[in-house]
Amino acid sequence: MLELRNIKKNYPIGGGVVEALKGISLQFRRSEFVSILGPSGCGKTTLLNIIGGLDQYTEGDLIINGRSTKGFKDRDWDSYRNHSVGFVFQSYNLIPHQTVLQNVELALTLSGVSRAERKARAVRALEEVGLGNQLNKRPSEMSGGQMQRVAIARALVNNPDIILADEPTGALDTETSVQVMELLKKISSDRLIVMVTHNPELAQRYSSRIIRVLDGRITGDSAPLSEEELNAERAADQAANEKAVREKKPSMSFPTAFMLSLKNLCTKKGRTALTAFAGSIGIIGIALIFSVSQGMTSYIELTQKNTLSSYPLSIQAASVDLTSLMQTFMDLSSDTAEHPLDQVYERPALQEMVSAMNNLETTENDLVSFKAYLDRQMAEEQSALAGAISGIQYAYDLDLQIYTKNVDGVIQKIGRRRPDAGAAGQRHGRPASHGGFRRGGLHGDGRRNQRRLAGAAAGPERRGRQRPDYQPV
């Protein structure tokens, strides 16, 4: 049994609220033909949508076979609409690219019915409405009355307990309207039919019960349920509840959904081609933007890494704060003391600078611990430091005691020197170790040696002019 208890429906509009239904309470028999009459805007369609689960009530309760719907979730409403309710609308709502048989079968796809059973039940429903010979026609090839019959067959194919019809004859002529009403009257013998209509003549002729609605309230009911009928209907609700619990939840299989989508795409080829073209342009554009972004990011990272490799960080065993040294020089160069203008003062600037350099503070770095830390980080695969370092080079300040014997049999120590020092010494017949330059700078008598090299490079003629008695060899 279907029961409405003090149903209210409010629509918030702007800063106010419109009350569409104002406390509707109704009980329906399991099999009867109920017509809801009333002027436009009185709440008839809203009441029908709430009964069918298409709209939710604001207050009250909708009782379905003794079960309250206050705790219904979206999946419960889907199951209720799929198994218990069939809809017949004024606008038919048929899929134009599907045949009549496929339109009726579509209602069974969500119920998990096999393909063979779907076809058999759809054919049987179409035969009941007198369209057994129109199975392969499309909606565009049929009249309005025939399309309304297809909609009725689609509502019946799931064998629902309730048929909801919203102005089923509104777009039909008189003769076709009578045919549709006769069909609904026949169906109401074993199920509940609730129809919204503006035609009181058809309602009086075919309905077993007429409910009148005005301004969201019930103003008349031609055949309400008696106490005995109400108790009998409620007693039968328990068995109906057990059936509802065993019903399968609605779902559409992937192959069915894929075939429906494919058929829709093939039917509208022009729109499909334009949509695919526009979509491909968008996808290609996104891919290009992503590729350029990734390429620029990689290039910037590579440039940063190469730049850091060209200018590596150097850590010495002892470090000096050059910033403080420069600040000391600046402080020494700025004299804020005031002196008389007619006197001359001396200031030992060089001595002060040398003193400042001698007083520099050096910081000793624990390179042993730091090297151990670097070794651990470079050994770890997930280390962030290892990914940021392109290479590590260690230099050791060692005074190597290496000696060699020259061609004359003289043993001499090998020291660090500049590559051009040996060539300069050999050019003038001197050993390479006495060239005057080392890696660390000049010898103790470096200026005299430098002058010697410059004089030797001048050649015999210059020496001859300086010393007339000099005879070159």
C-alpha positions as CSV (number, residue, x, y, z in Angstrom):
1,M,0.0,0.0,0.0
2,L,1.1,3.5,-0.8
3,E,0.5,6.1,2.0
4,L,1.3,9.8,2.3
5,R,1.4,11.3,5.8
6,N,1.2,15.0,6.1
7,I,3.4,15.6,3.1
8,K,4.7,19.2,2.7
9,K,6.9,20.6,-0.1
10,N,8.5,24.0,0.1
11,Y,10.6,25.8,-2.7
12,P,12.9,28.6,-1.5
13,I,12.7,31.4,-4.0
14,G,14.8,34.5,-3.4
15,G,14.3,35.5,0.2
16,G,11.0,33.7,0.7
17,V,9.5,30.2,0.5
18,V,6.7,28.9,-1.8
19,E,4.6,26.2,-0.3
20,A,3.7,23.8,-3.1
21,L,2.1,21.1,-0.9
22,K,0.5,21.9,2.5
23,G,0.0,18.7,4.5
24,I,-1.2,16.1,2.0
25,S,-2.4,12.8,3.6
26,L,-3.6,10.0,1.3
27,Q,-3.8,6.2,1.2
28,F,-4.0,4.3,-2.1
29,R,-5.3,0.8,-2.7
30,R,-3.1,-1.8,-4.4
31,S,-5.3,-1.8,-7.6
32,E,-7.3,1.2,-8.5
33,F,-7.4,4.0,-11.1
34,V,-6.9,7.4,-9.3
35,S,-7.2,10.7,-11.2
36,I,-5.9,13.9,-9.6
37,L,-7.8,17.0,-10.8
38,G,-7.0,20.6,-10.2
39,P,-6.1,23.9,-11.9
40,S,-2.6,24.7,-13.1
41,G,-0.1,25.4,-10.3
42,C,-2.1,23.7,-7.6
43,G,0.6,21.1,-6.9
44,K,-0.6,18.0,-8.9
45,T,2.6,17.3,-10.7
46,T,4.7,18.0,-7.5
47,L,2.5,15.4,-5.7
48,L,3.0,12.9,-8.6
49,N,6.8,13.5,-8.5
50,I,7.0,12.9,-4.8
51,I,5.0,9.6,-5.1
52,G,7.4,8.5,-7.9
53,G,10.6,9.4,-6.0
54,L,11.6,12.1,-8.6
55,D,11.3,14.8,-6.0
56,Q,11.8,14.8,-2.2
57,Y,9.3,16.1,0.3
58,T,10.2,18.8,2.9
59,E,8.2,17.4,5.8
60,G,6.0,14.4,6.4
61,D,6.6,10.8,5.3
62,L,6.0,8.6,2.3
63,I,5.1,5.0,3.3
64,I,5.8,2.3,0.7
65,N,4.4,-1.2,1.7
66,G,4.7,-0.2,5.4
67,R,8.3,1.0,5.0
68,S,9.1,4.7,5.7
69,T,11.2,6.5,3.2
70,K,12.8,9.0,5.6
71,G,16.0,7.0,5.7
72,F,16.1,6.3,2.0
73,K,19.4,6.9,0.2
74,D,19.8,7.6,-3.5
75,R,20.4,3.9,-4.3
76,D,17.2,3.0,-2.4
77,W,15.2,5.6,-4.5
78,D,16.8,4.2,-7.7
79,S,15.6,0.7,-6.8
80,Y,12.1,2.0,-5.9
81,R,11.8,3.8,-9.3
82,N,13.2,0.8,-11.2
83,H,11.1,-2.0,-9.7
84,S,8.0,-0.4,-8.2
85,V,7.1,2.6,-10.4
86,G,6.5,3.0,-14.1
87,F,6.2,6.5,-15.6
88,V,4.1,7.7,-18.5
89,F,4.8,11.3,-19.5
90,Q,3.0,13.7,-21.8
91,S,6.2,14.2,-23.9
92,Y,6.8,10.4,-24.4
93,N,10.6,10.7,-23.7
94,L,11.5,8.1,-26.3
95,I,15.1,7.8,-27.7
96,P,14.8,8.8,-31.4
97,H,17.7,6.7,-32.7
98,Q,16.4,3.5,-31.0
99,T,13.7,1.3,-32.4
100,V,10.4,0.7,-30.6
101,L,11.6,-2.6,-29.2
102,Q,14.9,-1.2,-28.0
103,N,13.1,1.7,-26.3
104,V,11.0,-0.7,-24.3
105,E,14.0,-3.1,-23.6
106,L,15.9,-0.1,-22.2
107,A,13.8,-0.2,-19.0
108,L,15.0,-3.7,-18.3
109,T,18.7,-3.1,-18.7
110,L,19.0,-1.7,-15.2
111,S,17.3,-4.7,-13.7
112,G,20.0,-7.2,-14.7
113,V,17.6,-9.1,-17.0
114,S,19.2,-11.4,-19.6
115,R,19.0,-10.3,-23.3
116,A,16.6,-13.1,-24.3
117,E,14.2,-12.4,-21.5
118,R,14.4,-8.6,-22.1
119,K,13.3,-9.1,-25.7
120,A,10.5,-11.5,-24.8
121,R,9.1,-9.2,-22.1
122,A,9.4,-6.2,-24.4
123,V,7.5,-7.9,-27.2
124,R,4.8,-9.1,-24.8
125,A,4.4,-5.5,-23.4
126,L,4.1,-4.1,-26.9
127,E,1.5,-6.7,-27.9
128,E,-0.6,-5.7,-24.9
129,V,-0.8,-2.1,-26.1
130,G,-1.5,-3.2,-29.7
131,L,1.9,-2.5,-31.2
132,G,3.1,-6.1,-31.8
133,N,3.6,-5.4,-35.5
134,Q,5.6,-2.1,-35.0
135,L,8.6,-3.5,-33.3
136,N,11.3,-2.3,-35.7
137,K,9.9,1.2,-36.3
138,R,11.6,4.3,-34.9
139,P,9.6,7.0,-33.0
140,S,9.8,9.4,-35.9
141,E,7.9,7.0,-38.0
142,M,4.9,6.7,-35.6
143,S,1.9,8.9,-34.6
144,G,1.5,10.6,-31.3
145,G,-0.9,8.0,-30.0
146,Q,1.4,5.2,-31.0
147,M,4.4,6.8,-29.3
148,Q,2.2,7.2,-26.1
149,R,1.4,3.5,-26.3
150,V,5.2,2.8,-26.5
151,A,5.7,4.8,-23.4
152,I,3.0,2.9,-21.6
153,A,4.5,-0.4,-22.7
154,R,7.9,0.8,-21.4
155,A,6.3,1.6,-18.1
156,L,4.6,-1.9,-18.0
157,V,7.6,-4.0,-19.0
158,N,9.1,-4.1,-15.5
159,N,5.8,-5.2,-14.0
160,P,5.6,-2.3,-11.5
161,D,3.1,-2.0,-8.7
162,I,2.4,1.7,-9.5
163,I,1.9,3.5,-12.8
164,L,2.2,7.3,-12.7
165,A,0.8,9.2,-15.7
166,D,1.3,12.9,-16.0
167,E,-1.2,14.3,-18.6
168,P,-0.9,11.2,-20.8
169,T,-3.6,12.5,-23.2
170,G,-2.6,16.2,-23.2
171,A,-0.9,16.0,-26.7
172,L,-3.4,13.6,-28.3
173,D,-6.7,14.1,-30.1
174,T,-10.0,12.9,-28.7
175,E,-10.1,9.5,-30.4
176,T,-6.5,8.7,-29.5
177,S,-7.1,9.9,-25.9
178,V,-10.0,7.5,-25.5
179,Q,-7.8,4.6,-26.8
180,V,-5.1,5.5,-24.3
181,M,-7.6,5.8,-21.4
182,E,-9.1,2.5,-22.3
183,L,-5.7,0.9,-22.1
184,L,-5.0,2.5,-18.7
185,K,-8.4,1.3,-17.4
186,K,-7.5,-2.2,-18.4
187,I,-4.1,-2.1,-16.7
188,S,-5.7,-0.8,-13.5
189,S,-7.3,-4.1,-12.8
190,D,-4.2,-5.5,-11.2
191,R,-2.1,-2.4,-10.2
192,L,-2.4,1.1,-9.0
193,I,-2.6,3.9,-11.6
194,V,-2.3,7.6,-10.5
195,M,-3.0,10.0,-13.3
196,V,-2.8,13.8,-13.3
197,T,-5.2,15.4,-15.8
198,H,-7.1,18.6,-16.6
199,N,-9.9,16.7,-18.3
200,P,-12.7,16.1,-15.8
201,E,-14.8,14.2,-18.4
202,L,-12.2,11.5,-18.9
203,A,-11.5,11.3,-15.2
204,Q,-15.2,10.8,-14.5
205,R,-15.6,8.2,-17.2
206,Y,-12.5,6.0,-16.6
207,S,-11.3,6.6,-13.0
208,S,-12.5,4.6,-10.0
209,R,-11.4,7.4,-7.7
210,I,-11.0,11.2,-8.1
211,I,-8.9,13.4,-5.8
212,R,-9.3,17.2,-6.2
213,V,-6.4,19.5,-5.3
214,L,-6.4,23.2,-4.8
215,D,-3.5,25.4,-3.6
216,G,-1.5,22.5,-2.3
217,R,-4.4,21.0,-0.3
218,I,-6.8,18.1,-0.8
219,T,-10.3,19.5,-1.3
220,G,-12.1,16.3,-2.3
221,D,-11.8,12.5,-2.4
222,S,-14.5,10.5,-4.1
223,A,-13.5,7.1,-2.6
224,P,-11.2,7.2,0.4
225,L,-10.2,4.0,2.1
226,S,-12.3,2.7,5.0
227,E,-10.9,1.4,8.3
228,E,-11.4,-2.2,7.2
229,E,-9.6,-1.6,3.9
230,L,-6.8,0.3,5.6
231,N,-6.2,-2.5,8.1
232,A,-6.3,-5.1,5.3
233,E,-3.8,-3.2,3.2
234,R,-1.4,-2.7,6.1
235,A,-1.5,-6.4,6.9
236,A,-0.4,-7.3,3.4
237,D,2.6,-5.0,3.5
238,Q,4.8,-7.4,5.3
239,A,5.0,-9.9,2.4
240,A,5.6,-7.0,0.0
241,N,8.5,-5.9,2.2
242,E,10.2,-9.3,2.0
243,K,9.9,-9.2,-1.8
244,A,11.5,-5.7,-1.9
245,V,14.4,-6.9,0.2
246,R,15.2,-9.7,-2.2
247,E,15.1,-7.5,-5.3
248,K,18.3,-6.8,-7.0
249,K,19.8,-3.4,-6.9
250,P,19.6,-1.6,-10.3
251,S,22.7,-1.5,-12.4
252,M,23.6,-1.3,-16.1
253,S,26.3,-3.7,-17.4
254,F,29.3,-2.2,-19.1
255,P,28.6,-3.9,-22.5
256,T,25.0,-2.5,-22.5
257,A,26.2,1.0,-21.7
258,F,29.0,0.7,-24.3
259,M,26.6,-0.4,-27.1
260,L,24.1,2.3,-26.3
261,S,26.8,4.9,-26.4
262,L,28.3,3.5,-29.7
263,K,24.8,3.5,-31.3
264,N,24.3,7.1,-30.2
265,L,27.6,8.1,-31.7
266,C,26.9,6.3,-35.0
267,T,23.5,7.9,-35.3
268,K,24.8,11.4,-35.0
269,K,27.9,11.2,-37.1
270,G,28.3,14.9,-37.9
271,R,28.1,15.9,-34.2
272,T,30.4,13.0,-33.3
273,A,33.0,14.1,-35.9
274,L,33.0,17.7,-34.8
275,T,33.2,16.7,-31.1
276,A,36.1,14.4,-31.8
277,F,37.9,17.1,-33.8
278,A,37.4,19.7,-31.1
279,G,38.4,17.2,-28.4
280,S,41.5,16.2,-30.3
281,I,42.6,19.8,-30.7
282,G,42.2,20.3,-26.9
283,I,44.1,17.2,-26.1
284,I,46.9,18.0,-28.5
285,G,47.1,21.5,-27.1
286,I,47.3,20.3,-23.5
287,A,49.9,17.7,-24.5
288,L,52.0,20.4,-26.3
289,I,51.8,22.8,-23.3
290,F,52.8,20.0,-21.0
291,S,55.7,18.9,-23.2
292,V,57.0,22.5,-23.5
293,S,56.7,23.0,-19.8
294,Q,58.5,19.8,-19.0
295,G,61.2,20.6,-21.6
296,M,61.8,24.1,-20.2
297,T,61.9,22.7,-16.6
298,S,64.4,20.1,-17.7
299,Y,66.5,22.7,-19.5
300,I,66.5,25.0,-16.6
301,E,67.6,22.2,-14.2
302,L,70.4,21.2,-16.6
303,T,71.6,24.8,-16.9
304,Q,71.6,25.2,-13.2
305,K,73.5,22.0,-12.7
306,N,76.1,22.9,-15.4
307,T,76.5,26.4,-13.9
308,L,77.1,25.0,-10.4
309,S,79.6,22.5,-11.9
310,S,81.5,25.4,-13.5
311,Y,81.6,27.3,-10.2
312,P,81.9,24.7,-7.6
313,L,81.7,25.2,-3.9
314,S,85.1,25.0,-2.2
315,I,85.5,24.2,1.5
316,Q,89.0,24.7,3.1
317,A,90.4,23.3,6.3
318,A,90.6,26.8,7.7
319,S,88.4,29.7,6.5
320,V,88.8,33.4,7.0
321,D,85.9,35.9,7.2
322,L,86.7,38.2,4.4
323,T,83.6,40.3,5.0
324,S,84.8,41.4,8.4
325,L,88.3,42.1,6.9
326,M,86.7,44.4,4.3
327,Q,84.6,46.1,6.9
328,T,87.7,46.7,9.0
329,F,89.4,48.3,6.0
330,M,86.4,50.5,5.4
331,D,86.4,51.6,9.1
332,L,90.1,52.4,9.0
333,S,89.7,54.5,5.8
334,S,86.9,56.6,7.3
335,D,88.2,59.1,9.8
336,T,85.5,60.7,11.8
337,A,87.8,62.7,14.2
338,E,87.8,66.5,13.7
339,H,91.2,68.3,13.4
340,P,92.2,71.9,13.0
341,L,92.5,72.9,9.4
342,D,95.9,74.6,9.8
343,Q,97.7,71.5,10.9
344,V,98.9,68.3,9.1
345,Y,98.4,64.9,10.7
346,E,100.0,61.7,9.7
347,R,98.2,58.4,9.8
348,P,99.9,55.0,9.5
349,A,97.3,53.5,7.2
350,L,99.6,50.7,5.9
351,Q,100.6,49.7,9.4
352,E,96.9,49.6,10.5
353,M,96.0,47.4,7.5
354,V,98.8,45.0,8.2
355,S,97.8,44.9,11.9
356,A,94.2,44.2,10.9
357,M,95.3,41.3,8.6
358,N,97.4,39.8,11.4
359,N,94.4,40.0,13.8
360,L,92.1,38.1,11.5
361,E,90.2,35.2,13.1
362,T,90.3,31.9,11.3
363,T,87.8,29.1,11.6
364,E,88.9,25.5,11.6
365,N,86.5,23.2,9.7
366,D,86.0,19.6,10.7
367,L,86.6,18.1,7.3
368,V,86.9,14.6,8.5
369,S,83.4,14.5,9.9
370,F,82.1,16.4,6.8
371,K,83.7,13.9,4.4
372,A,82.1,11.0,6.3
373,Y,78.7,12.7,6.1
374,L,79.2,13.2,2.3
375,D,80.2,9.5,1.9
376,R,77.0,8.4,3.7
377,Q,74.8,10.7,1.7
378,M,76.3,9.6,-1.7
379,A,75.8,6.0,-0.8
380,E,72.1,6.3,-0.2
381,E,69.8,5.9,-3.3
382,Q,67.0,8.2,-2.0
383,S,69.3,10.9,-0.7
384,A,68.3,14.4,-1.8
385,L,71.9,15.6,-1.4
386,A,73.2,13.0,-3.8
387,G,70.8,14.1,-6.5
388,A,71.9,17.7,-6.1
389,I,75.6,17.0,-6.4
390,S,77.2,16.4,-9.8
391,G,80.7,15.5,-8.4
392,I,83.0,15.7,-5.4
393,Q,86.8,16.3,-5.6
394,Y,89.2,16.1,-2.6
395,A,92.5,17.9,-2.5
396,Y,95.2,17.2,0.1
397,D,98.0,19.6,1.2
398,L,100.9,17.2,1.2
399,D,104.6,18.1,1.0
400,L,105.8,15.2,-1.0
401,Q,109.5,14.3,-0.5
402,I,110.3,13.0,-4.0
403,Y,113.8,13.0,-5.3
404,T,115.3,12.1,-8.7
405,K,118.7,11.7,-10.3
406,N,119.4,13.8,-13.4
407,V,121.6,12.8,-16.3
408,D,124.7,14.1,-14.5
409,G,124.1,11.8,-11.6
410,V,123.1,14.6,-9.3
411,I,120.2,13.8,-6.9
412,Q,117.7,16.6,-6.6
413,K,114.3,17.2,-5.1
414,I,111.3,17.5,-7.4
415,G,109.1,20.5,-6.4
416,R,105.9,21.9,-7.8
417,R,106.5,24.5,-10.5
418,R,104.8,26.2,-13.4
419,P,104.9,24.4,-16.7
420,D,106.7,27.3,-18.4
421,A,109.5,27.5,-15.8
422,G,111.4,24.6,-17.1
423,A,111.4,25.8,-20.6
424,A,112.7,29.2,-19.5
425,G,115.5,27.6,-17.5
426,Q,116.6,25.2,-20.2
427,R,116.7,28.0,-22.8
428,H,119.4,29.7,-20.9
429,G,121.4,26.6,-20.0
430,R,120.1,26.5,-16.4
431,P,118.5,23.5,-14.6
432,A,114.7,23.5,-14.6
433,S,114.6,23.7,-10.8
434,H,116.3,27.1,-10.8
435,G,113.8,28.8,-13.1
436,G,112.7,31.2,-10.4
437,F,108.9,30.3,-10.4
438,R,107.0,27.9,-8.4
439,R,103.3,27.2,-8.0
440,G,103.3,29.1,-4.8
441,G,105.0,32.2,-6.3
442,L,108.6,33.6,-6.6
443,H,111.7,32.5,-4.7
444,G,113.1,34.5,-1.9
445,D,115.3,36.4,-4.3
446,G,112.5,36.5,-6.9
447,R,112.9,40.0,-8.1
448,R,116.6,39.6,-8.9
449,N,115.9,36.3,-10.7
450,Q,113.1,38.0,-12.6
451,R,115.4,40.7,-13.8
452,R,117.9,38.0,-14.8
453,L,115.3,36.3,-16.9
454,A,114.3,39.6,-18.5
455,G,118.0,40.4,-19.3
456,A,118.6,36.9,-20.7
457,A,115.6,37.3,-23.0
458,A,117.0,40.6,-24.4
459,G,119.7,38.6,-26.3
460,P,123.5,39.0,-26.8
461,E,123.3,42.3,-28.6
462,R,121.7,44.1,-25.6
463,R,124.2,42.6,-23.2
464,G,127.0,43.7,-25.5
465,R,125.8,47.3,-25.4
466,Q,125.6,47.2,-21.6
467,R,129.1,45.6,-21.3
468,P,131.3,46.4,-24.2
469,D,134.0,44.0,-23.0
470,Y,131.5,41.1,-23.1
471,Q,132.3,38.5,-25.7
472,P,129.4,36.1,-26.4
473,V,130.2,32.4,-26.7
